[in-house]
Amino acid sequence: MTAIGTGGKRYAKAFIEDEDVPFPVLLDEDGIAAEIVDTGTIGVTSILRPGQLAAGFRSFTGGHRQGNAGRRPLQLGATIVMAPGGEILYEDREDYAGDHADIDEVIRALGG
């Protein structure tokens, strides 16, 4: 398993250490992977959506803070589980920041 992050090197290092990530994390500082998987970006209207505001509030009250977001702070994420040979086993693209993939679905896709 490998993850692709969009932040800078210091942000990725802190994320790996804070979350105890047990697999390689590659950096996509130029947004090439994000373009390939066609992730969106946060627009002004989406920042004010009730779901976005609620997700931000939950994150903040849960003690989460966003550090250096890198060169593309409005980049939305995606979770894609791909098998050898390129078969996509699972995919989820964020509609707003905080709209993360369901971890149980990701684990099932990984065969767990």
QUISULRA-V151084 format. One record per run of one state. SS is the DSSP state (h for helix, s for strand, l for the rest). FROM is the first residue (numbers start at 1). TO is the last residue. If there is no record, write none. Layout:
# QUISULRA-V151084
ss={SS SS}
from={FROM FROM}
to={TO TO}
This chain:
# QUISULRA-V151084
ss={l s l h l s l h l s l h l h l s l s l s l h l}
from={1 2 6 9 20 24 28 32 37 41 42 44 48 50 62 75 76 78 83 88 94 103 110}
to={1 5 8 19 23 27 31 36 40 41 43 47 49 61 74 75 77 82 87 93 102 109 112}
